[in-house]
Amino acid sequence: MEKDDRNLIKRIEEFVEKLIFASRWILAPFYIGLVLALVLLAFKFMQEFVHFSTGIVGMSETDTLLGILGLIDKTLLGNLLILVIFSGYENFVSLIGVAQGSPDRPRWMGDVDFAGLKLKLIGSIVALSGINLLGAFLNLKHWSQQELGWMVGLHLTFVVTGVLFALSEKIGHKAEH
């Protein structure tokens, strides 16, 4: 092969690699969409808070607890969105430069790799499922036995999945060392 042919192949290779590397920016609109979903969730949280707080005087203890659980549920979901937005963006697109020197930068930011993100994600899903399950048990009259059975089964599936993820990460981590 001649020198000119090798140079052409090298330039094509560099172009393809630059294109592939730049393709990570295709994910940016996904993260912007999640930020917008967080805004919508904040709106729903405030809507639920106003509804809850204006009716608190006439609520039973169970209804009060269910209202608070609903607010906690949305808060955990918001935390999950932030975790996915920050970790996903930093793991797959680019470092968030404006956060590098900020005193408000979350301690975990930059430390959550893809494996850690999966574990935190399944942990959050288990927590959300548990809150919804607790809410269902506090309000049994609105659920059939079959619906409760499905909820318990799904929750247990999430728990088992989380344990299996954690074990596989632990085994994989030991194998690396």
C-alpha positions in Angstrom: 0.0 0.0 0.0 1.3 3.4 -0.9 1.8 6.3 1.5 -1.1 8.3 0.0 -3.5 5.3 0.5 -2.4 5.0 4.1 -3.0 8.7 4.7 -6.4 8.5 3.1 -7.3 5.5 5.3 -6.0 7.3 8.4 -8.1 10.4 7.6 -11.2 8.3 7.1 -10.5 6.5 10.3 -10.1 9.8 12.2 -13.3 11.1 10.6 -15.3 8.0 11.6 -13.9 8.1 15.2 -14.7 11.9 15.5 -18.2 11.2 14.3 -18.7 8.3 16.7 -17.3 10.3 19.6 -19.5 13.3 18.7 -22.6 11.1 18.5 -22.8 11.1 22.3 -24.3 14.6 22.0 -27.4 12.9 20.5 -28.2 12.0 24.1 -28.4 15.7 25.2 -32.0 16.2 24.2 -32.9 13.1 26.2 -31.4 14.7 29.3 -33.1 18.0 28.5 -36.4 16.1 28.3 -35.8 14.6 31.7 -35.1 18.1 33.1 -38.5 19.2 31.6 -40.1 16.1 33.2 -38.6 17.2 36.5 -40.3 20.6 36.0 -43.6 18.9 35.3 -43.1 16.6 38.4 -42.5 19.8 40.5 -45.8 21.2 39.2 -47.6 17.9 40.1 -45.9 18.0 43.6 -47.1 21.5 44.2 -50.6 20.7 42.9 -50.8 17.7 45.2 -49.4 19.7 48.1 -52.0 22.4 47.7 -54.8 19.8 47.5 -53.4 18.0 50.6 -52.8 21.1 52.7 -56.2 22.7 52.0 -58.0 19.5 53.1 -55.8 18.5 56.0 -58.3 19.7 58.7 -60.9 17.2 57.6 -58.6 14.3 56.9 -58.4 11.1 58.8 -55.0 9.9 60.1 -54.9 7.3 57.3 -55.7 10.0 54.6 -53.0 12.3 56.1 -50.5 9.5 56.0 -51.5 8.7 52.4 -51.1 12.3 51.4 -47.7 12.5 53.0 -46.7 9.3 51.3 -47.8 10.8 47.9 -45.5 13.7 48.5 -42.6 11.5 49.5 -43.2 9.4 46.4 -42.9 12.4 44.1 -39.8 13.6 46.0 -38.1 10.3 45.6 -39.0 10.3 41.9 -37.5 13.8 41.6 -34.4 12.6 43.3 -34.2 9.7 40.9 -34.6 12.0 37.9 -31.7 14.2 39.2 -29.6 11.1 39.7 -30.2 9.8 36.2 -29.8 13.3 34.6 -26.5 14.1 36.4 -25.0 10.6 36.3 -26.2 9.7 32.8 -25.0 13.0 31.3 -21.6 12.8 33.0 -21.1 9.1 32.1 -22.3 9.3 28.6 -22.1 12.8 27.2 -19.8 15.2 29.0 -18.7 16.5 32.4 -20.9 19.2 33.8 -18.2 21.9 33.9 -20.3 24.5 35.7 -20.6 22.2 38.7 -16.9 21.4 39.0 -16.0 24.2 41.4 -19.4 24.8 42.9 -19.8 24.4 46.7 -23.4 23.1 46.0 -22.1 20.2 43.8 -23.6 17.0 45.2 -20.9 14.8 46.8 -21.9 11.7 44.8 -21.8 13.6 41.5 -18.9 12.3 39.3 -18.5 9.2 41.5 -21.5 7.3 40.2 -20.4 5.0 37.3 -22.8 3.1 35.1 -22.9 0.1 37.5 -23.5 2.4 40.5 -26.2 4.2 38.5 -28.0 0.8 37.9 -27.8 0.0 41.6 -29.1 3.4 42.6 -31.8 3.2 40.0 -33.1 -0.2 41.2 -32.8 1.0 44.8 -35.0 4.0 44.0 -37.5 1.8 42.2 -37.7 -0.5 45.2 -38.2 2.5 47.5 -41.0 3.9 45.2 -42.6 0.5 45.0 -42.5 0.1 48.7 -44.1 3.5 49.3 -46.9 2.6 46.8 -47.3 -0.8 48.5 -47.5 0.8 51.9 -50.1 3.3 50.6 -52.2 0.4 49.2 -52.1 -1.5 52.5 -53.2 1.7 54.3 -56.1 2.0 51.9 -57.1 -1.7 51.5 -60.8 -1.0 50.7 -59.7 0.4 47.3 -57.8 -2.6 46.2 -58.8 -6.2 45.4 -56.8 -9.1 46.7 -55.6 -9.8 43.2 -54.4 -6.2 42.7 -52.6 -6.4 46.1 -51.1 -9.7 45.1 -49.7 -8.2 41.9 -48.3 -5.2 43.8 -46.6 -7.5 46.3 -45.3 -9.7 43.5 -43.9 -6.8 41.5 -42.3 -5.3 44.6 -40.6 -8.6 45.5 -39.5 -8.8 41.8 -37.9 -5.4 42.2 -36.2 -6.4 45.5 -34.9 -9.7 44.1 -33.6 -7.8 41.0 -31.9 -5.3 43.2 -30.2 -8.0 45.2 -29.1 -9.8 42.0 -27.7 -6.6 40.6 -25.8 -5.9 43.8 -24.4 -9.4 43.9 -23.4 -9.4 40.3 -21.6 -6.1 40.8 -19.9 -7.4 43.9 -18.8 -10.6 42.1 -17.6 -8.5 39.1 -15.7 -6.2 41.3 -13.9 -9.1 43.0 -13.0 -10.6 39.6 -11.4 -7.3 38.6 -9.1 -7.3 41.6 
